[in-house]
Amino acid sequence: METMDFEVDREKCTGCGLCVKVCPGGILSLDGEKAVWMAAFSEFGWNGCWKCEHCLAVCPAGAISIFGHRPADSLPPIPPDTAALVLDALIANRHSCRRYQDRNVDAGVIRDILARLANAPNGGNKQQVEFTLIDDKGQMERFRRLAYREMERLAEQGIYPKGFDRASYEDMKRWEETARPDMLFCGAPHLLIPHAPLGRGEPVQDVLVAGTYFELLCASRGLGAVMMTYPLGVLDLMPAIKALLEIPEDHYIGMLIGFGYPEISYARGVQKTMDAHRVHRPEF
């Protein structure tokens, strides 16, 4: 079994029981001396430790360590009045980026963002989302050319992705002259594809949440990103080229995310509003 390294500093532990109350697996308990103990379990998951680290995070005294992670190394919570302003600004100022600078994103920035994605919510904390990454603009350009040529060849035969026809295809072609230099991948120098195995857990929700968190992480670091579904339909028409991505056939793919340093900087956030008819309040 994977090493838990579950430790409780008995001098710090006050026996408050908060860790017991937040443990989703129900394997923590207080003994008669108000000390925390973990019950034995056979495997991680539903009937054991969920590896969520809620026990480490909730302890007011910082008495619990797990998986070699110490309370002193955790990021502190941000006060709501500060956090709300930052998140509101991030959401209002994020845009689907369709024009990028022709350069690689710093490798350290990409590594850090991917590491942060381990904290994205996922069903049962199964951590089953995998990520296919193209982090070199040269590799991305070679893949784009392969897919683009095949897309054009199929279009000449009247073969388009599901939901598209000749008129919509030509519309996207015209947009290459203005909003996007590349109708397939928006000219993005990098590509991230979150995917998860079907048949267990919550692959659809997990993939979509991971993609959403990735986009916000990009926005917080001054990177542009765009969630794309059109390329999914295109790649489905060319299995040999799609196979180059080495994504298992039984994995769910919800979107492809292009990202990189944006070519255009925006001066301010948008001011979209929520229409009243979109909010439903059932009564019981």
Buried (B, 14 or more C-beta within 10 A) or exposed (E): EEEBEBEBEEEEBEEBEBBBEBBEBEBBBBEEEEEBEBEEBEEBBEEBBBBBBBBBBBBEBBBBBBEEBEBEEEEEEEEEEEEEEEEEEBEEEBBBBBBBBEEBBEEEBBEEBBEBBEEBEBBBBBBBBBBBEBBEBEEBBEBBEBBBEBBEEBBEEEEBBEEBEEEEBEEBEEBBEEEBBBBBBBBBBBBBBBBBBEEEBBBEBBBBBBBBBBBBBBBBBEBBBBBBEBBBEBBEBBEEBBEEBEBEEEBBBBBBBBBBBBBEEEEEBEEEEEEEEEEEEEEE
